[in-house]
Structure formats: structure tokens, C-alpha cells
């Protein structure tokens, strides 16, 4: 019996050893790249057009040019119903309304009421406002490329403009509204190839198909988790603390094997948590999935969709009251209309009657609006936060404060975060999203408390641990290469 047990144990260890070895050979390089690309992503995010850039580039609105109401402009689109969102800004020197309906933008000139059709001249005008130093442009129409995933998909087709400036700028202009919607530079693109593209496996042919991409991320990160788990079990099993080996060492290995053994024991647990939390980032098998802020929530908070009265409101008072106004966006809160105004100095909320700036919306109005999201459920608690809590806070991205936190008396602990200065839902939490916050943000970004998020403490901690993880991966790759090199002559003899 003892021999049978010993044999079974030996077979089990051998199978685990083979699993660790061949998984390491198969995906060890990817794990190394994940550590390296993670460091890059700490400093270079995926390209996007920031509101600060739009504030610098958008031309000011001219009230005298706006001769058509938003309602008449919407009717000119011949689309049924009402738009989900409306904004007014200047395109190629003329005011234009932009509407969202069925997940797509469409635009109408605000001076004539005619449909806006994007031309190459308009595209180049939009690009020149952002890169005035460029003297020549290469223009092509695309559906998407490596840098146009995310929100810009509602603007397809896109115009891709490559400038001859020193920064190597490539800009993307909406084929539906004529607006500049994304900008990149040569340096930003290069660093993203070393960062987000590798880390997220964000290659265009794969990322174009959402579910296959998700499956690849899920199964590769799952396999990497098994790789490290097997290594941890083997590493602990070969470690002798109380009874050293005959040589007096606690590890039986030398050279690269010893490095791999000790690094695995030292950084293995953290590597496991990183891989596990990365696996969670794509909500495998819908585990811990959360709806987040839904279109239904936003519509209920608004007090219903925009209507003819909202789109017929006079715009001149608001535009004339704010010289240098860049953009107006229609915003409903609890059934009442406001304008969200973008200016060179930032964004503010305006009264539609006078154009006066409103410092904030009252708590009474906001609570009435948020109750409509769960009309049959009482509120458990309402708090005004001037700084972040555990589920709504700034981490390398600015979030507005103060906010109102409204928690409903529900088993899933649903809570909304509301920006009173803009009258918008800016955050959401429920039971699953709270678990995901700790298991993903906590484990993957070491984001457990405000003190750990402080820079440069966070940078030093995450970068140092990532380097140790990379060293573990490198030692494993060296051992894997040596193993393959030993097998090659045998294969050639056959």
C-alpha cells in the first residue's frame, strides 16, 4: 500500500511538473510582457481626446448664426421619436446640432437646417485647429484601426489624418458630425504598443470581435494562473526549512533554477493575485458581473426623454450670456431642462431661461430624480461626499467632488453617485461591483487604501514588484529555452 501511495504521489508530482514546464514554455513570454506592459500603462494610457483638449481647440459659438431650433433640426433628420442626446457646437466655422439616436450620431447645420454632410475640407479644418503646425495632411476614410476602439465607434466611418508635424500626429474626425474625436502622437502610439496593446491583447483583427477577444484574454490569463499555481505547489514542496538538503541548502537547485525557485516563493503569491484579478477583468462566466450605470437608469434620472419643448427652447440668452461659449449640451434632471456649457475655463451648468450659471442642483431635486431609478424602493442612506469612499474615488483620473451618494434599501446594496454641479449620475455600486472593486482594483492595482494610491509611493511599490515578477518570468524562460535546446538533438536524430 505504501508503495502504491508513493507511486501515486510521484506520478502526481511529475504531472504537475510537466504542466508547469510546458505552460511556462507556451505562455511564459506573454506573462513577462504583461509585467513590462503594466509598468508602461502606469504612465501612458490608451489614446483618447480629453475635454481639456476640446476646450483648447473648439471655436466659440456665434449666437447670430444660430437660426434654427434644435427641434426643427431634429425634424430635418427624418428620424422617428426623439434623440437620446443633443449638443450644439461649431464645425468648419458654422454652428451645428449633433444628435444621438440608435447609438449613432447625425448632424444638422444650425444656420440653415440642412443635413450636415462631412467633406474632406471640413475634416482638414477640424484637424488644423488641433495641429496648426502641420503643413500637409494624408487623409483616408476608415471604419476603425488600432487606436479607434471605444466610444468613437458611434462616429464611424472615421477620417484618419496623418500630419507632417514633428510630433507625428494622427487625428481622427467623425464621418457623421465633422468633429475631431481622437488624437494620437508618434510617441503615444509607440508606447501604447509596448503598453496597452500587449497588456490587453488589443490587436485590431482580434479586438474587432468583442467576444472572441474576451475569450482569449480569459483563457490565457486562466492558463497563466494555473502555471503559477503549479509552480507554487512545486516550489513549496521542494523547500526544506527545518531539515536542509545534504549540501546545507534549503533549495535543491543551483544557478537559474535556484533563482527561479526563490523568486517564485517570494513573488509567486502576488503573481497569482495579479493573474487572478486580470482574469476577473473580463467577468469570466459572468461571475461578479454588474450592470453599472444603464441607459434605463439615466433615462429615469432625467425624468424621461427629451421632448419638443426641450428642443424648442431659445438658445440666444444662454449663448449671449456666456461670451466665448464653445458648446451647449441638453441635460434633463428630474424632468427639468438645463444646459451643460463648455467654455475655455471648464464646464458649467446654465439656466435655460437666462443663461445664468447655476452653482449646483439642489439635493431635493437630485433625490427626486434618483428615486425614479428604483421607484418602489426606499432610500437607506444619503450622504454628501467631499472626498472619495471605497467605491468612488480618483485613481489616476479626476472625478468630480462633492458628490451625493444615495443608497437604496436593496439586497444587492445598490448605490448611485450624483454630481450636483452637472446633474449627472457619475458612479454606481452594487454587491457584485464592490466585490470586483477589491478583487480587481485591489489585487491588480494594489489599490486598497488612499495612502497606497499616493504618488510616488504607489509607483515605487507597483513598479518594483512588477520588475520582480518580470525577473521570475525571465528565469522561467531561460529554463524553458534550455529544456527545448536539450530536446532538439533528439528530435533531429529521429
Beta strands, then each sheet from edge to edge (+ up, - down):
strand 1: 85-91
strand 2: 94-101
strand 3: 104-109
strand 4: 137-142
strand 5: 158-163
strand 6: 170-174
strand 7: 180-184
strand 8: 327-333
strand 9: 336-343
strand 10: 346-350
strand 11: 357-358
strand 12: 379-385
strand 13: 403-408
strand 14: 415-419
strand 15: 424-429
sheet 1: 3+ 2- 1+ 8- 9+ 10- 11+
sheet 2: 4+ 5- 6+ 7-
sheet 3: 12+ 13- 14+ 15-
end
